[in-house]
């Protein structure tokens, strides 16, 4: 591994470790740390400790999974494969299914204008706007429908499903996102038309001069219109304008990674996301 790439991966490791710490307590299990969220929001994960001297073992994984079950948390683990290559086999031996997601870094000089991809308006959500709270709810509702219908193919789910999803959102989680946008730790965007409403959304988490773009989703009925790429480009431009130096993301599949290649990202590694294998 060349020195420049190694430095980038080290910075991403520190980012992954830092993101949960202001909203979670940390429980250490030898070479792993479990982040237990305190308050509203998505549950966090377990990952390798930054200061661990050894590699995570099957016993470590088993102990964390038992604690996650005890707390009613998802049995979720995340790590960068290039930093912990042995953990892949350990996780699989524990009966976990591992998504090996392309880990991608923005090359700023290759970042296009969002309008290159779509003529649909993409808005950065502004806490000063009177409709801010409703926009946050729409962002999360679009994401809920989009991720419930994964992939890049067009489908039936659309505005009606989005509007139905709004009613089921966790109010405390909405308030948490709004607070993080207001204090600059998060950037959220929506893409849509006056006739159809919100069609695509995305967000970014920022720690210092590093940010991760995540949650980019499009309603299935609005796919194949360039909206995911436009949302991603808008987020990246907003982050760059705010002085963010390192912008990265993880693609859920090779098909999705090809979308991000068009936005100026290149693959630098593999993000591993492990959870219990589905029982068929």
ZAMARGU-4260 file (C-alpha; in steps of 0.2 Angstrom, whole numbers, plus 5000, padded with zeros to 4 digits):
<rodrens>
0) 5000/5000/5000 | 5007/5017/4995 | 5010/5030/5009 | 4997/5042/5002 | 4983/5029/5002
5) 4988/5023/5019 | 4987/5040/5026 | 4969/5042/5019 | 4964/5026/5026 | 4971/5031/5043
10) 4961/5047/5042 | 4945/5037/5038 | 4948/5025/5053 | 4949/5040/5064 | 4933/5047/5057
15) 4924/5031/5059 | 4929/5030/5077 | 4925/5049/5080 | 4907/5050/5073 | 4898/5040/5086
20) 4907/5046/5101 | 4897/5062/5104 | 4881/5052/5104 | 4886/5035/5112 | 4895/5027/5126
25) 4909/5015/5122 | 4910/4997/5129 | 4927/4989/5125 | 4929/4970/5122 | 4947/4967/5119
30) 4951/4972/5101 | 4933/4978/5098 | 4923/4993/5104 | 4904/4994/5104 | 4896/5011/5102
35) 4879/5011/5112 | 4869/5026/5106 | 4862/5037/5120 | 4846/5045/5114 | 4837/5045/5098
40) 4843/5040/5081 | 4850/5025/5072 | 4859/5012/5083 | 4878/5012/5081 | 4889/4997/5077
45) 4905/4988/5084 | 4921/4991/5076 | 4940/4987/5079 | 4948/4999/5093 | 4960/5012/5086
50) 4972/5008/5100 | 4971/4989/5100 | 4987/4980/5100 | 4980/4964/5093 | 4967/4959/5080
55) 4948/4955/5084 | 4945/4936/5088 | 4930/4925/5087 | 4929/4927/5106 | 4928/4946/5104
60) 4915/4945/5091 | 4904/4932/5101 | 4905/4943/5117 | 4900/4959/5107 | 4885/4950/5099
65) 4879/4943/5116 | 4880/4961/5123 | 4871/4968/5108 | 4857/4955/5110 | 4856/4959/5128
70) 4854/4978/5124 | 4841/4974/5110 | 4853/4982/5097 | 4857/4975/5079 | 4871/4964/5079
75) 4881/4975/5067 | 4900/4977/5064 | 4909/4989/5053 | 4927/4990/5048 | 4939/4994/5033
80) 4946/4978/5026 | 4963/4985/5022 | 4966/4989/5040 | 4959/4972/5047 | 4960/4959/5033
85) 4958/4945/5045 | 4942/4951/5052 | 4932/4945/5037 | 4936/4927/5040 | 4932/4929/5058
90) 4916/4937/5055 | 4910/4924/5043 | 4916/4910/5055 | 4904/4918/5068 | 4889/4916/5056
95) 4889/4934/5050 | 4885/4939/5032 | 4897/4952/5026 | 4894/4966/5013 | 4910/4971/5005
100) 4906/4988/4999 | 4917/4999/4988 | 4925/5012/4998 | 4927/5028/4987 | 4936/5044/4989
105) 4932/5060/4979 | 4944/5068/4967 | 4939/5086/4968 | 4946/5091/4951 | 4934/5078/4943
110) 4918/5084/4952 | 4905/5090/4940 | 4891/5102/4942 | 4875/5094/4948 | 4865/5100/4933
115) 4876/5089/4922 | 4866/5074/4929 | 4848/5081/4931 | 4838/5096/4928 | 4828/5093/4944
120) 4832/5105/4958 | 4843/5099/4972 | 4841/5110/4988 | 4853/5110/5003 | 4842/5111/5018
125) 4843/5127/5028 | 4839/5128/5046 | 4833/5146/5044 | 4820/5141/5032 | 4802/5140/5039
130) 4799/5123/5031 | 4816/5115/5038 | 4808/5103/5050 | 4796/5096/5036 | 4811/5095/5024
135) 4820/5084/5037 | 4805/5073/5038 | 4804/5071/5019 | 4823/5068/5018 | 4821/5053/5030
140) 4805/5047/5022 | 4813/5047/5005 | 4828/5037/5012 | 4816/5025/5021 | 4807/5021/5005
145) 4822/5020/4994 | 4832/5008/5005 | 4817/4997/5008 | 4817/4995/4989 | 4836/4993/4986
150) 4845/4993/4970 | 4845/5005/4955 | 4831/4998/4945 | 4815/5008/4943 | 4800/5002/4953
155) 4782/5006/4958 | 4785/5014/4975 | 4784/5033/4974 | 4777/5049/4982 | 4762/5040/4990
160) 4774/5028/4999 | 4785/5043/5004 | 4770/5052/5012 | 4765/5037/5021 | 4782/5034/5028
165) 4782/5052/5035 | 4769/5047/5048 | 4780/5033/5055 | 4796/5043/5058 | 4803/5044/5075
170) 4801/5062/5081 | 4816/5062/5092 | 4827/5056/5077 | 4820/5070/5067 | 4825/5083/5080
175) 4842/5075/5082 | 4846/5077/5063 | 4839/5095/5063 | 4851/5099/5078 | 4866/5092/5069
180) 4862/5101/5053 | 4860/5117/5063 | 4877/5115/5071 | 4886/5111/5055 | 4890/5092/5059
185) 4878/5086/5046 | 4873/5092/5028 | 4856/5086/5021 | 4849/5089/5004 | 4833/5085/4994
190) 4829/5084/4976 | 4812/5086/4969 | 4799/5095/4958 | 4784/5106/4962 | 4773/5093/4955
195) 4780/5077/4962 | 4788/5083/4978 | 4804/5076/4985 | 4811/5062/4975 | 4829/5059/4981
200) 4839/5064/4996 | 4855/5062/5004 | 4866/5068/5019 | 4884/5070/5025 | 4892/5068/5042
205) 4907/5079/5045 | 4921/5078/5058 | 4935/5091/5056 | 4940/5091/5038 | 4934/5074/5034
210) 4916/5070/5028 | 4906/5054/5023 | 4892/5056/5011 | 4878/5043/5016 | 4860/5039/5014
215) 4859/5044/4996 | 4842/5037/4990 | 4829/5039/4976 | 4811/5034/4976 | 4810/5019/4965
220) 4797/5027/4953 | 4810/5042/4950 | 4825/5031/4947 | 4836/5032/4931 | 4834/5051/4930
225) 4851/5055/4937 | 4845/5061/4954 | 4857/5050/4965 | 4872/5057/4955 | 4865/5075/4957
230) 4862/5073/4975 | 4879/5067/4978 | 4887/5080/4968 | 4878/5094/4977 | 4883/5087/4994
235) 4901/5086/4988 | 4901/5104/4982 | 4893/5110/4998 | 4906/5101/5008 | 4921/5107/4998
240) 4914/5125/4999 | 4914/5123/5018 | 4933/5118/5018 | 4931/5099/5019 | 4947/5091/5013
245) 4943/5073/5012 | 4926/5067/5006 | 4922/5048/5005 | 4907/5036/5004 | 4903/5018/5003
250) 4893/5011/4988 | 4881/4997/4992 | 4885/4988/4976 | 4896/4988/4961 | 4881/4995/4951
255) 4879/5010/4963 | 4898/5012/4963 | 4897/5016/4944 | 4886/5030/4948 | 4899/5038/4960
260) 4913/5035/4947 | 4903/5048/4936 | 4903/5060/4951 | 4922/5060/4953 | 4925/5046/4966
265) 4937/5032/4964 | 4939/5016/4974 | 4952/5016/4987 | 4947/5001/4998 | 4933/4990/5005
270) 4921/4994/5019 | 4915/4979/5027 | 4897/4978/5035 | 4893/4963/5045 | 4876/4957/5052
275) 4868/4940/5055 | 4865/4930/5040 | 4847/4929/5035 | 4838/4913/5040 | 4829/4905/5025
</rodrens>
